Amino acid sequence: MDDKRIYLSLSQQSGFEREYVQKALDTNWITSGGPNVDEFENEIENYYDEETFVTALNSGTSAIHLALILLGVTSGDEVICQTMTFSASANPILYQGAKPVFVDSEPETWNICPEYLEIAIKDRIKKGKKPKAIIAVHLYGNPYKVDEIHAIADRYNIPIIEDAAEAFGSYYKGKKCGNFGDYGILSFNGNKIITTSSGGALISKNQDLKEKAIFYATQSRDHAVHYQHSEIGYNYRMSNICAGIGLGQMKALHSNVEARRENHFFYKDILQSIDNVQLFEVLNEDYFSNYWLNTILIQSNFTNNKTKEDLRLVFEKGNIETRPVWKPMHLQPIFEKYPYYGNKVAEEIFGRGLCLPSGSNLSKEDKNRIKEILVNFFK
Ligand SMILES: Cc1ncc(COP(=O)(O)O)c(C=O)c1O
C-alpha cells in the first residue's frame, strides 16, 4: 500500500498561523489568555453580523459545560439534547449532575425533531420537571430547523444551547450559525472548519455573560490580592499560542468552507447517477451548509446486500479513512438509561450512514482515488 493515507477531515492552513504563534513566542506570551486570545475573540465577534460576545476556550466541550453553568443547570435538573450527535454535546450535562433527555432527529436535516421535542417537553413537565435547557446541534454543518425549534423553546420559555461545533461558516436564512441560541458554541478541534489544534468558543448575548464565562474559565478568582474563591472554577481558557493558530486560521475560514462545499459537489457529481445511495444535502435554500462532513446513506435494499461497513472496509484497504455517522446518544452504554423520545429516525440513519473524506485539503489525486472506489463499489 504505497498511497498516502487520506484522512476524514483535515484542515488547511492559511500560511499566517506561524506569524501569530511566533509573535506569542517572541513576546513571551506563552500562557492561557493574552493578546492573541483577545484578538481572536474580536475577529469572531466581527465575523457575526449582529452584536456577539465571544469567549475563547480550550474546547467546544468546555463551552457547552460553561453554557450549562451560566444557565444555572445543577444536580437533578433535566436537559434535553439531540440524540444524534457527538458525545461531547451530552457529557457536560452529566458533569453538572443533571439528567439528559434525548430527542430523535427528523429525516430532513437529521437534527432535533420539532414534533418529538414538544412531546418530550410536555411529558417532562407532566412528570413534574420542566427541562432547564435544550441542546440543539447543526450536525455535519447542516443547520437544524431553527425557526421551528426556537418557536417551541420560546413557547415553553426554555433556553437553547446552539451546538455549532461543526457549523462555523454555515447559515440559516442568511444568518450565520452560532448566534441563534441563548448560548452558541464553536469547536476548533483539529478536524473542524478552522482549528486552533484544540479549542472552542462560547458565544453569549452580553458583556456581563462573557465576563462571567471568563471568570469561570480562569478558576473563578474573586477580586482580592491573594487567591480567593467563592465559586467552583475551571481551567478552560484558550492558550495564547492556540489563539495564534486561530488568528491565522480565520484567514482561511472562507476558503475552507469553499473547499468543503466543492467536496460536496464532487460527491454529488459521482453519486447522482447511482440509485442505491443518497448523498445528504440541505433541505432547501433557507439552509446553507459548510458541508463540514459529507455523508451518504446506503439503501437497505441494495441489491448486492452490501452495507456501509463493506464500503468502509474497501476504503480502508485503499488507505482512506471514512467513519460511520454518529451513533445516537440514547444507544450509548453511558446514556442508555436516560429517557428518549422519538421514532428511531436517528437509529435508521446510524444503520445506513457513512461519512466520506471531506477535508479542506483534499487534492485532485485524493479525489481520483476516492472516486474510483465509489464507482467500483456501486457498479
Ligand atoms: C457536535 C459537536 N459538539 C461538541 C463538540 C466538542 O468540541 P471539542 O472537541 O472542541 O471539545 C464536537 C467536536 O468535537 C462536536 O462535533
The ligand as a Gaussian input file, in Angstrom:
#p B3LYP/6-31G(d) Opt

LIG

0 1
 C      -21.408000      18.295000      17.648000
 C      -20.193000      18.525000      18.499000
 N      -20.366000      19.092000      19.703000
 C      -19.324000      19.348000      20.511000
 C      -18.036000      19.034000      20.128000
 C      -16.933000      19.276000      21.106000
 O      -15.913000      20.060000      20.664000
 P      -14.414000      19.849000      21.209000
 O      -13.865000      18.636000      20.545000
 O      -13.731000      21.107000      20.763000
 O      -14.476000      19.738000      22.670000
 C      -17.814000      18.453000      18.861000
 C      -16.498000      18.105000      18.329000
 O      -15.555000      17.691000      18.670000
 C      -18.926000      18.171000      18.042000
 O      -18.765000      17.582000      16.860000

